[in-house]
Amino acid sequence: MKITGIKTFLMHAGAPDLRRWAADGSFGKQTFSKNLTGTRNWLFVKVMTDEGIVGIGECSGWPRVIETGVRDLAPLLVGEDPAHIERLWQKMQIAIMGHGMTGVVGAGAMTGIDMALWDIKGKALGVPVWNLLGGKVRDRIRLYSHANAVDAALSLRERGFTAFKCGGVSDPVRKVAELRDAVGDSMDIMIDLHGPPWLTPADAAQVARALEPYNLLFVEDPIAPENVDGYRRIRDHANVALAAGERMATIFGERDLIERELVDVIQPDTGRAGGITQMKKIAAMAEAHHIMMAPHSGSLGPVAEYAALHILAAIPNGLILERIEDDWEGREKTIIPHPRQENGYLRVPDAPGLGVDIDEDFVRQWPSEMNVSIPVTEKAGSYAEGTFDEQVYVQTRFRRGVYFGKKKPT
C-alpha cells in the first residue's frame, strides 16, 4: 500500500454556550457570517492510498496556519507505505526541525497526518485503533464537561455527568465555593485558571491554598505554561492536584512537567501533541511517575475526540476526558457517527480504525474567516481594574481580599 495524496478540510466552528463554557467573560464582540461567534477553527486531514483506504485525522494548535504545514509535508509522504507510522513520524520531525522543536504548529500538522495513518492501519487490518495500542483497559471513558454557574452544573448532573470544570480568571475561590455548595460531594470539580492574564507563581500558590477545602480533582494551568519552575513553588505551598500540558507538544515538550513531577495530571492536546504515536509515549512516560493523563479537548473538533477515546481505552493511567457537552449545534453534523454520552461516559468505538468520518459537504459550508483569539470584554473582570487596555500576559491580582476569598466583589 502507498500514500497517493493528502487533503485538508478547514472549517469555522461556532462558539459553545457561554454560560456552560469554562471561561470567564465572552469570546468578544466580533461576529462572522451565518451568525457565528468566536474564532475557533477545525482542521481535518485525509490521507489517501492506492488501495482505496482513506485515513482521517484532525490538527489543532493554529488550524488556519497548520493547513499550510500539512500541505508542505504532503510531498514527503506521497509514495510511502502508510503502515510504517513511526518512521514517517520521524521523517516529518526531521523535515520541520529547522522551524522549532516543540511548537504546536509543527506538531499539529504532524498530529493530523499521524492520526490518519493509525486510522488507515486499523482499517487495513480490520481492527479498531485501541487494538493496535495493546487492547482495552476499559470499555467506556469517563467525561467531564463545563459549568461556570450553578444552573449549568446542576443541568450536567441531571444528564448523568459526575464531573465538571469551571473557569476562574476573575474570582476562582468564590466560584468554586458556590459550585461546591450547590452540588455537594456528588460531583468532581476542576478549575482552569487559564490566562491571560496569568497568575504570578506567588498568587497561584495563594489561590491553590484557598481552594484546598473544596477537594478539587485538579487545578489546571495556574501559571503561564512556559514558567515550568513556577510549578515547584505552587507544589511546595499547596496540597492540590495540579494539571497542565495542553500548550506543549511531543514527549520533548511535556518532559519537564512529567520527569520533574511538577503536575499530577498531564493534559496533552489530542490535536496538537504530535499524534497518537506521541500520545502513547507521553502516557507511558507519565505512568512511570504515577501521573494520570486527561487529554485536553476544549477547542478541538469531534475527530480528535474519537482519537482520545482510543488512547484512553488503551492506557492504564487514563483519568478522564474533557468534552464540551453544550457545544455549537454544528458539531454533531460535522461527523458520522456522532457519539452520545451515557451517564457521563462515552463508549469506546469498535469499528475498524478510528470509526469516524466527516461530512465533507457540511464542512465546506463553514469556511474559515479568522483564527486568532479575541480578548474577553472588560466587564468579564479578568484584568485588574483600570488595566484592561494593557492586555498583559501576566498580572498580579489587586483587591486581594476579594480575589482570594469567598466574598463577592462589590
Protein Blocks (a to p, Z undefined) as FASTA:
>chain_A
ZZfbdcddddddddddfklpccehiebjbdcehhigcjbdcdddddddfkopacddddeh
ilmlmmmmmmmmmmmmgopafklmmlmmmmmmmmmmmnojkbcklmmmmmmmmmmmmmmm
mmmnopafklmnnpafbfbdcdddddfbfklmmmmmmnopabdcdddfklmmlmmmmmmm
mnmmmbccdddfbdcddddfklmmmmmmmmmmnopabdchkbcfklmmlmmmmmmmoccd
ddehjlggcjklmmmmmmnopafbdcddfklnnpjklmmmmmmmmmmnopacdddfklmc
fklmmmmmmmmmmpmklcbdcddfbgcfklmmmpccddddeehiacddfbehjlpacdfk
lmmmmccfbfcdcdddfklomacghilmnopabdcdehkllmmmmbdcZZ
